[in-house]
């Protein structure tokens, strides 16, 4: 379930004027900006942006950037950016920044269906002038690169569950030394990146019957580094996608320092889809609410914006 919904009393002119008023004078009225943004869905926010330019002959995004800063600015701009444009830019930063951010590549690429992959590749080309697959090939290596390229091919099947095929795939993975190392790793990738999610869930059950351990245990024992992280990510997502994102949120706030880029990205990109459900799974899994964790880990207007996006779920 979502946490941000379309405003039934939507008036883009009123909202554009409210945003303009919030940026008058010395310093911005961050509370007013938060109120406008979280009370409208993405489509309405983009209409507000268009109306703002019509009324004032200026870019709302440029004005917001000029008035805001830090993590608060990053999250506000994320809310004002079309979803696939935002994700394409996040991928570009993950690839071309100081060192590859493998976690972001895994989170965005490995959790997309065929249609989403195709759209993401098209938008990435529009944003960067480059092919996403070329950038991935140039910036990653080894089995991890092969895993990402297989997923980017966007050829996942969409058939009903075939029990015999699931058992054959499970045997193929097991008999190839779990299919995770040595000469048979490509067989594992082909199963993981080609079969439908429904089929894979059944295959994972068959694998446990044959091997006497979970597919996650096999991945953990047979692989390491980014390859292990990527394989576990797609398995976790296939089995329980809300738990996967709850874990990503938890890890972004775990230990010293906060991974604010991951934290804000997941909250913004899921706010109109399944953020309420993810927050519920988070609380059930970790024994504390997502709002409480954010309050303890973040501060200021940035913290208030994240909590406003999540809403009152207690």
C-alpha positions as CSV (number, residue, x, y, z in Angstrom):
1,X,0.0,0.0,0.0
2,X,1.1,3.5,-0.8
3,X,1.7,6.4,1.6
4,X,1.3,9.3,-0.9
5,X,-1.9,9.6,-2.9
6,X,-3.5,11.9,-5.4
7,X,-5.0,15.0,-3.9
8,X,-8.7,15.1,-4.6
9,X,-8.8,18.9,-4.3
10,X,-5.9,19.4,-6.7
11,X,-5.3,22.9,-8.0
12,X,-1.9,23.2,-9.6
13,X,-2.1,27.0,-9.7
14,X,-2.7,27.2,-5.9
15,X,0.1,24.8,-5.2
16,X,2.6,26.6,-7.5
17,X,1.8,29.9,-5.7
18,X,2.3,28.2,-2.3
19,X,5.7,27.0,-3.4
20,X,6.7,30.4,-4.7
21,X,5.6,32.0,-1.4
22,X,7.6,29.4,0.5
23,X,10.8,30.7,-1.2
24,X,10.3,34.4,-0.8
25,X,12.4,36.4,1.5
26,X,15.5,35.3,3.5
27,X,15.5,31.5,3.6
28,X,12.9,29.0,2.6
29,X,9.8,27.8,4.4
30,X,10.7,24.1,4.4
31,X,7.5,23.1,6.2
32,X,5.4,24.7,3.5
33,X,7.4,22.9,0.8
34,X,7.0,19.6,2.6
35,X,3.2,20.1,2.9
36,X,2.8,20.7,-0.8
37,X,5.0,17.9,-2.0
38,X,3.6,15.1,0.2
39,X,0.0,16.0,-0.3
40,X,0.2,15.4,-4.1
41,X,1.2,12.3,-6.1
42,X,4.0,12.3,-8.7
43,X,1.7,13.2,-11.6
44,X,0.3,16.2,-9.8
45,X,3.7,17.4,-8.7
46,X,4.8,17.4,-12.3
47,X,1.7,19.4,-13.2
48,X,2.6,21.9,-10.4
49,X,6.1,22.2,-11.9
50,X,4.7,23.0,-15.3
51,X,2.3,25.5,-13.8
52,X,5.1,27.2,-11.9
53,X,7.0,27.8,-15.1
54,X,3.9,29.2,-16.8
55,X,3.2,31.6,-13.9
56,X,6.8,32.8,-13.2
57,X,8.8,31.9,-16.3
58,X,11.3,30.1,-14.1
59,X,12.1,26.5,-13.4
60,X,10.7,25.2,-10.1
61,X,13.6,22.7,-9.8
62,X,16.2,25.5,-10.3
63,X,14.5,27.6,-7.6
64,X,14.3,24.7,-5.2
65,X,18.0,23.9,-5.7
66,X,18.9,27.6,-5.1
67,X,17.0,27.7,-1.8
68,X,17.7,24.2,-0.4
69,X,20.7,22.1,0.4
70,X,22.0,18.7,1.6
71,X,19.9,15.6,2.0
72,X,16.7,17.7,2.2
73,X,17.4,19.1,-1.3
74,X,18.2,15.7,-2.7
75,X,15.0,14.2,-1.5
76,X,12.9,17.2,-2.6
77,X,14.4,16.9,-6.1
78,X,13.8,13.2,-6.1
79,X,10.1,13.8,-5.4
80,X,9.9,16.2,-8.3
81,X,11.7,14.0,-10.8
82,X,9.9,11.3,-13.0
83,X,10.6,7.9,-11.5
84,X,12.6,6.4,-14.4
85,X,14.6,9.6,-14.9
86,X,15.5,9.6,-11.2
87,X,16.5,5.9,-11.3
88,X,18.6,6.4,-14.4
89,X,20.4,9.2,-12.8
90,X,21.0,7.1,-9.7
91,X,22.5,4.3,-11.8
92,X,24.7,6.8,-13.7
93,X,26.0,8.1,-10.3
94,X,26.5,4.6,-9.1
95,X,28.6,3.7,-12.1
96,X,30.5,6.9,-12.8
97,X,31.2,8.1,-9.2
98,X,34.3,7.5,-7.1
99,X,34.1,3.7,-7.2
100,X,31.2,1.6,-8.3
101,X,28.2,1.5,-6.0
102,X,27.3,-2.2,-6.5
103,X,24.5,-2.1,-3.9
104,X,22.6,0.5,-6.0
105,X,23.1,-1.4,-9.2
106,X,21.7,-4.5,-7.6
107,X,18.8,-2.8,-6.0
108,X,17.7,-1.0,-9.1
109,X,18.5,-3.5,-11.9
110,X,18.0,-6.8,-10.2
111,X,14.5,-6.0,-9.0
112,X,12.9,-4.9,-12.3
113,X,10.7,-6.9,-14.6
114,X,11.1,-7.1,-18.4
115,X,9.1,-4.0,-19.2
116,X,10.7,-1.9,-16.5
117,X,14.2,-3.0,-17.7
118,X,13.4,-1.8,-21.2
119,X,12.0,1.5,-20.1
120,X,15.0,2.1,-17.8
121,X,17.5,1.4,-20.6
122,X,15.7,3.8,-22.9
123,X,15.6,6.6,-20.3
124,X,19.2,6.0,-19.3
125,X,20.2,6.5,-23.0
126,X,18.2,9.7,-23.1
127,X,19.8,11.0,-19.9
128,X,23.4,10.0,-20.6
129,X,23.7,9.5,-24.3
130,X,25.1,6.0,-23.5
131,X,23.8,2.5,-23.4
132,X,23.3,1.2,-19.8
133,X,24.7,-2.2,-20.7
134,X,27.9,-0.7,-22.1
135,X,28.4,1.3,-18.9
136,X,27.8,-1.8,-16.8
137,X,30.3,-3.8,-18.9
138,X,32.9,-1.1,-18.7
139,X,32.6,-0.5,-15.0
140,X,32.1,-4.1,-13.5
141,X,33.8,-7.4,-14.0
142,X,33.7,-11.1,-13.7
143,X,30.6,-13.1,-12.7
144,X,29.0,-10.0,-11.2
145,X,29.1,-8.3,-14.6
146,X,27.6,-11.4,-16.2
147,X,24.8,-11.4,-13.7
148,X,23.8,-7.8,-14.4
149,X,24.1,-8.2,-18.2
150,X,21.8,-11.3,-18.0
151,X,19.2,-9.3,-16.1
152,X,19.5,-6.3,-18.5
153,X,18.7,-8.6,-21.4
154,X,15.1,-8.4,-20.1
155,X,14.0,-11.9,-21.3
156,X,12.4,-13.3,-18.2
157,X,9.7,-15.8,-19.0
158,X,6.0,-15.3,-17.9
159,X,4.7,-18.9,-17.9
160,X,2.6,-20.7,-15.4
161,X,4.5,-22.9,-12.9
162,X,5.9,-26.0,-14.5
163,X,6.7,-28.5,-11.6
164,X,8.8,-30.8,-13.8
165,X,10.9,-28.0,-15.1
166,X,11.4,-26.6,-11.6
167,X,12.7,-30.0,-10.5
168,X,15.0,-30.2,-13.5
169,X,16.4,-26.7,-12.9
170,X,16.9,-27.5,-9.2
171,X,18.9,-30.6,-10.2
172,X,20.9,-28.7,-12.7
173,X,21.9,-26.1,-10.1
174,X,22.8,-28.8,-7.5
175,X,24.7,-31.1,-9.8
176,X,26.8,-28.3,-11.1
177,X,28.3,-27.7,-7.7
178,X,25.3,-25.5,-6.8
179,X,25.8,-23.9,-10.2
180,X,27.6,-21.1,-8.4
181,X,31.3,-21.8,-9.1
182,X,33.4,-23.6,-11.5
183,X,32.3,-24.3,-15.1
184,X,28.5,-24.4,-14.5
185,X,27.8,-21.0,-13.2
186,X,26.1,-19.9,-16.4
187,X,23.4,-22.5,-15.9
188,X,22.5,-20.9,-12.6
189,X,22.4,-17.4,-14.2
190,X,20.2,-18.6,-17.0
191,X,17.7,-20.1,-14.5
192,X,17.8,-17.1,-12.2
193,X,17.5,-14.4,-14.9
194,X,15.2,-16.3,-17.3
195,X,12.5,-18.1,-15.3
196,X,9.4,-16.3,-14.0
197,X,9.3,-15.3,-10.3
198,X,6.5,-17.8,-9.7
199,X,8.6,-20.6,-11.3
200,X,11.7,-19.6,-9.3
201,X,9.9,-19.8,-6.0
202,X,8.9,-23.3,-6.8
203,X,12.4,-24.1,-8.0
204,X,13.9,-22.9,-4.7
205,X,11.6,-25.2,-2.8
206,X,12.7,-28.1,-5.0
207,X,16.3,-27.2,-4.5
208,X,15.9,-27.4,-0.7
209,X,14.3,-30.9,-1.1
210,X,17.3,-32.0,-3.3
211,X,20.2,-30.3,-1.5
212,X,19.0,-30.3,2.1
213,X,19.7,-26.6,2.4
214,X,18.2,-23.3,1.1
215,X,19.4,-21.7,-2.1
216,X,20.6,-18.8,0.1
217,X,22.8,-21.1,2.1
218,X,24.3,-22.4,-1.1
219,X,25.0,-19.0,-2.4
220,X,26.5,-17.9,0.9
221,X,28.8,-20.9,1.0
222,X,29.9,-21.0,-2.6
223,X,30.3,-17.3,-3.6
224,X,31.7,-14.0,-2.1
225,X,31.7,-10.3,-2.6
226,X,29.4,-8.5,-5.1
227,X,28.5,-11.7,-6.8
228,X,27.1,-13.1,-3.6
229,X,25.4,-9.8,-2.8
230,X,23.7,-9.8,-6.3
231,X,22.6,-13.4,-6.2
232,X,21.2,-13.1,-2.7
233,X,19.4,-9.8,-3.6
234,X,17.5,-11.4,-6.5
235,X,16.6,-14.5,-4.4
236,X,15.4,-12.4,-1.5
237,X,13.5,-10.1,-3.8
238,X,11.8,-13.1,-5.6
239,X,10.9,-14.7,-2.3
240,X,9.6,-11.6,-0.4
241,X,10.2,-8.2,-2.0
242,X,8.8,-6.2,0.9
243,X,11.3,-7.9,3.3
244,X,14.1,-7.2,0.8
245,X,13.4,-3.5,0.8
246,X,12.8,-3.5,4.6
247,X,16.3,-5.0,5.0
248,X,17.8,-2.4,2.6
249,X,16.3,0.4,4.7
250,X,17.5,-1.2,8.0
251,X,21.0,-1.6,6.6
252,X,21.1,2.0,5.4
253,X,20.7,3.1,9.1
254,X,22.7,0.4,10.7
255,X,26.0,1.1,12.4
256,X,28.0,4.3,12.3
257,X,26.7,6.8,9.8
258,X,23.6,6.7,7.5
259,X,23.5,5.8,3.9
260,X,21.1,8.7,3.1
261,X,21.1,8.1,-0.6
262,X,19.7,4.6,-0.3
263,X,17.4,5.6,2.5
264,X,15.8,8.5,0.6
265,X,15.7,6.6,-2.7
266,X,13.7,3.7,-1.4
267,X,11.3,5.9,0.6
268,X,10.7,8.2,-2.4
269,X,10.4,5.6,-5.1
270,X,8.1,3.3,-3.1
271,X,5.9,6.1,-1.6
272,X,3.2,5.7,-4.3
273,X,3.4,1.9,-4.5
274,X,4.1,-0.2,-1.4
275,X,5.9,1.9,1.2
276,X,3.2,1.3,3.9
277,X,3.6,-2.4,3.5
278,X,7.4,-2.2,3.6
279,X,7.2,-0.2,6.7
280,X,4.9,-2.8,8.3
281,X,7.3,-5.6,7.4
282,X,10.1,-3.4,8.8
283,X,8.4,-3.1,12.2
284,X,7.6,-6.8,12.3
285,X,11.1,-7.9,11.4
286,X,13.2,-5.4,13.5
287,X,10.9,-4.7,16.4
288,X,10.8,-1.0,15.9
289,X,9.0,1.3,13.5
290,X,10.6,2.8,10.5
291,X,9.6,6.3,11.7
292,X,11.4,5.7,15.0
293,X,14.5,4.5,13.3
294,X,14.6,7.5,11.0
295,X,14.0,9.9,13.9
296,X,16.9,8.4,15.8
297,X,19.2,8.4,12.8
298,X,18.3,11.6,10.9
299,X,17.6,15.3,11.8
300,X,16.2,18.6,10.7
301,X,14.0,19.2,7.7
302,X,15.3,16.1,6.0
303,X,14.1,13.9,8.8
304,X,10.7,15.7,8.8
305,X,10.3,15.2,5.1
306,X,11.1,11.5,5.3
307,X,8.6,11.0,8.1
308,X,6.0,13.1,6.2
309,X,6.4,10.8,3.2
310,X,5.9,7.7,5.3
311,X,3.0,9.2,7.1
312,X,1.6,8.2,10.5
313,X,1.6,4.4,10.3
314,X,1.5,3.7,14.0
